[in-house]
């Protein structure tokens, strides 16, 4: 839940000062404790127009990507036996 609040505050910074100011805030002024989670939260909120389900959908997308990469990597695992 905290990452949603962090994402909302970073989204407000983006709206207030633009991309350059948001990047300066993200890297120098208020660096994120978990940068990947903060970025996922902000992108999810941007793509969902501020809806609470956006960051959760982004997290689900990352899980799906990892599972698909695992499927591709283990496609020939039957040959190892």
C-alpha positions in Angstrom: 0.0 0.0 0.0 2.9 2.3 0.7 4.1 2.1 -2.9 0.8 3.4 -4.1 1.2 6.5 -2.0 4.8 6.8 -3.2 3.6 6.5 -6.8 0.9 9.1 -6.3 3.4 11.6 -4.8 5.8 11.0 -7.6 2.9 11.4 -10.1 2.1 14.7 -8.5 5.7 15.8 -8.9 5.6 14.8 -12.5 2.5 16.9 -13.0 3.9 19.8 -11.2 7.5 20.1 -12.5 7.5 17.9 -15.7 9.7 15.0 -16.7 13.1 16.7 -16.0 12.1 17.8 -12.6 10.5 14.4 -11.8 13.8 12.6 -12.8 15.8 15.0 -10.6 13.4 14.3 -7.7 13.5 10.6 -8.4 17.3 10.3 -8.5 18.7 13.2 -6.4 16.1 15.0 -4.2 14.0 12.1 -2.9 15.5 8.8 -4.2 13.2 5.8 -4.0 13.8 3.0 -1.5 12.7 0.5 -4.1 13.3 2.2 -7.5 11.8 -0.6 -9.6 8.6 -0.7 -7.5 8.3 3.1 -7.5 8.7 3.2 -11.3 6.1 0.4 -11.7 3.7 2.2 -9.5 4.1 5.5 -11.4 3.8 3.8 -14.8 0.7 1.9 -13.7 -1.0 5.0 -12.4 -0.1 6.9 -15.6 -1.5 4.1 -17.8 -4.7 3.8 -15.8 -5.4 7.5 -15.4 -4.8 7.4 -11.7 -6.9 4.3 -10.9 -5.8 2.1 -8.1 -5.8 -1.0 -10.2 -3.1 0.3 -12.5 0.0 -0.5 -10.4 -1.5 -4.0 -9.6 -1.9 -4.6 -13.3 1.7 -3.6 -14.0 2.8 -6.0 -11.3 0.8 -8.8 -12.9 2.3 -8.0 -16.2 5.8 -8.3 -14.7 4.9 -11.7 -13.2 3.5 -12.8 -16.6 6.7 -11.7 -18.4 8.9 -13.7 -15.9 6.7 -16.8 -16.3 6.8 -16.6 -20.1 10.6 -16.2 -20.0 10.8 -19.2 -17.7 8.6 -21.2 -20.1 10.9 -20.2 -23.0 14.0 -21.1 -21.0 12.7 -24.4 -19.9 11.1 -25.4 -23.3 13.8 -28.0 -24.0 14.2 -29.2 -20.4 12.9 -32.7 -21.4 16.2 -33.1 -23.3 18.1 -32.9 -20.0 16.7 -36.2 -18.7 
